[in-house]
Amino acid sequence: MMNNSLKISKYCHITSDRVLVNGKPFIENINGLGPKSFIKHIYKSIEIDYSKFFKMDEISKLGFLASEILLKNINLSTYNSEDISIVLSNSDSTITTDYNHQSTINDYKNFFPSPSIFVYTLPNIMIGEISIRNGIKGENSFFIVEKFTAEIVVDHINSLFLTGKAEIGIGGWVNFNQERYEAFLYLASKNGDVNHTAGEVNKLFNLIT
């Protein structure tokens, strides 16, 4: 679905070895830190103070940090909170958290399910964390697909704009498993230099992969 008036104004990409903002290096993993350590390093590097962060599962932390970097110096208060949308996707849902939850219920003799773990076994909880932090109350969706498919995210965001349900949107991909983690978020609005098309979004996504 085409919406030629929409532009990409900013994007952020986090992988195991670096963080890029608008294609430029922002944070480097120069010491080869593992996932949890690098995520903690990013948190410290961007100098935020948000105690709830430490209660999140790893994929929520990853998505949250990407959103913090993406939205830095972006004044969302100029928009109605119900006109800000979030459309994300991944391939592994919350598999790491699912494994953690499963380990608490495997043995009926040692059965200790944790509500604080179980609550994060839905990927849209990550969207909830981003929304709470930024006062976002607009439409949101989370798609689980085999690989990053820009068409799905772009078409959905374009549809929200065309139907008057959004004035600005956060789109992208946040995936976390035992072998690989990655977050790619972008901001779509009527301002920016890059057209909001699947082709352009794929170009930005593939700059680092």
C-alpha positions in Angstrom: 0.0 0.0 0.0 1.6 3.3 -1.1 1.5 6.5 0.8 3.9 8.9 -0.9 3.4 11.6 1.7 5.1 9.5 4.4 8.8 9.8 5.1 11.4 8.1 7.3 12.9 10.8 9.6 15.2 8.7 11.8 16.3 5.1 12.3 18.3 3.1 14.8 19.9 -0.3 14.5 21.3 -2.5 17.3 23.3 -5.7 16.6 25.7 -7.7 18.7 28.7 -5.5 17.8 27.3 -2.0 17.4 24.6 0.6 17.6 24.0 2.8 14.6 21.8 5.9 14.4 20.9 7.1 10.9 23.6 4.8 9.6 26.4 6.4 11.7 28.2 4.6 14.6 26.8 5.5 18.0 28.0 2.8 20.3 30.6 0.1 19.6 30.9 -3.3 21.4 34.7 -3.1 21.4 35.1 -5.6 24.2 33.0 -8.3 22.6 30.4 -8.2 25.4 27.7 -10.9 25.4 24.0 -10.0 24.9 23.1 -9.2 28.5 26.4 -7.2 29.1 26.1 -5.2 25.9 22.5 -4.4 26.6 23.5 -3.1 30.0 26.4 -1.2 28.5 24.0 0.5 26.0 21.7 1.4 28.9 24.5 3.1 30.8 25.9 4.8 27.7 22.6 6.6 26.9 22.4 7.8 30.5 18.8 7.1 31.3 17.3 6.4 34.7 14.4 4.0 34.5 14.3 1.5 37.3 11.6 -0.6 35.6 14.1 -1.5 32.8 15.8 -4.0 35.1 12.5 -5.9 35.5 12.1 -6.5 31.8 13.1 -9.6 29.9 15.9 -9.3 27.4 13.8 -8.7 24.2 11.9 -5.9 26.0 15.1 -4.4 27.1 16.5 -4.5 23.6 13.4 -2.9 22.0 13.1 -0.4 24.8 16.7 0.8 24.3 16.2 1.0 20.6 13.2 3.2 21.2 15.0 5.4 23.6 17.7 6.0 21.1 15.3 6.5 18.3 13.1 9.0 20.2 15.9 11.0 21.7 15.3 14.7 20.9 11.9 13.8 19.3 9.1 15.8 20.8 6.2 13.4 20.8 4.1 15.8 22.9 3.4 17.7 19.7 1.2 14.8 18.7 -2.0 13.5 20.2 -1.0 10.3 22.2 -3.7 8.4 20.3 -2.2 9.3 17.0 1.2 7.7 17.6 1.4 4.1 16.4 3.8 1.2 16.9 4.2 -1.7 14.4 6.9 -4.2 15.2 7.9 -7.7 14.1 10.3 -10.6 14.7 10.8 -14.3 14.0 11.3 -15.8 17.4 8.5 -14.2 19.5 9.6 -14.4 23.1 11.4 -17.7 22.8 14.2 -17.0 25.4 11.6 -15.9 28.0 9.5 -18.9 27.1 12.4 -21.2 27.9 12.9 -19.4 31.2 9.2 -19.8 32.0 9.2 -23.5 31.0 12.2 -24.2 33.3 10.0 -23.1 36.2 7.2 -25.6 35.5 9.0 -28.7 34.1 9.3 -30.5 37.4 6.0 -30.9 39.2 8.0 -31.6 42.4 9.8 -28.3 42.0 7.0 -26.2 40.5 7.7 -22.5 40.9 6.2 -20.4 38.1 7.1 -16.7 38.3 4.4 -14.1 37.3 7.3 -11.7 36.6 8.6 -14.0 34.0 5.3 -15.2 32.6 4.0 -11.7 31.9 6.8 -11.3 29.3 5.8 -14.4 27.3 3.9 -12.2 24.9 6.0 -10.1 22.4 3.5 -7.2 22.5 4.5 -6.6 26.1 7.6 -4.9 24.6 5.3 -2.5 22.8 3.5 -1.9 26.1 6.8 -1.0 27.8 7.7 1.5 25.0 4.1 2.9 25.2 4.1 3.4 28.9 7.5 5.1 28.8 6.4 7.6 26.1 2.7 8.0 26.9 1.7 6.4 23.6 -1.9 5.3 23.3 -2.3 4.7 19.5 -2.8 1.6 17.4 -0.1 -1.1 17.8 0.6 -4.4 16.2 3.2 -7.2 16.4 3.8 -9.6 13.6 5.8 -12.8 13.8 7.3 -13.8 10.5 10.2 -15.9 9.3 12.5 -13.0 8.5 12.3 -9.2 8.4 9.6 -8.3 5.9 9.5 -4.6 5.3 6.3 -4.8 3.3 4.3 -6.0 6.3 5.4 -3.2 8.5 5.3 -0.5 5.9 1.9 -1.4 4.6 0.4 -1.5 8.1 1.8 1.8 9.0 0.7 3.3 5.7 -2.8 2.0 6.3 -3.0 3.6 9.7 -2.0 7.0 8.2 -4.4 6.6 5.3 -7.3 5.8 7.6 -6.5 8.7 9.9 -5.4 6.5 12.8 -1.9 7.8 13.0 0.2 10.9 12.5 3.5 9.4 13.4 4.6 5.8 13.6 7.4 3.6 15.0 8.1 0.6 12.8 10.7 -2.2 12.7 12.1 -5.5 13.9 13.2 -6.6 17.4 14.4 -10.2 17.7 16.3 -12.0 20.5 17.3 -15.6 20.7 20.3 -17.6 22.2 22.4 -17.1 19.0 21.5 -13.7 17.7 19.8 -10.5 18.7 18.9 -7.4 16.7 16.7 -4.3 16.8 15.9 -2.0 13.9 13.5 0.8 14.5 12.5 3.7 12.4 10.2 6.7 12.7 7.7 7.4 10.0 6.0 10.8 9.7 5.3 13.5 7.1 8.8 14.9 7.8 12.1 13.4 6.5 14.2 12.8 3.5 13.6 9.1 2.8 10.4 7.8 1.3 8.5 5.3 3.5 8.5 2.4 1.1 9.4 -1.2 1.6 12.3 -0.8 -0.8 13.8 2.1 1.2 13.2 0.4 4.6 14.9 -2.7 3.3 17.9 -0.7 2.2 18.2 0.9 5.7 17.8 -2.5 7.4 20.5 -4.1 5.2 23.1 -1.4 5.8 24.4 -3.4 8.7 23.3 -7.0 8.2 
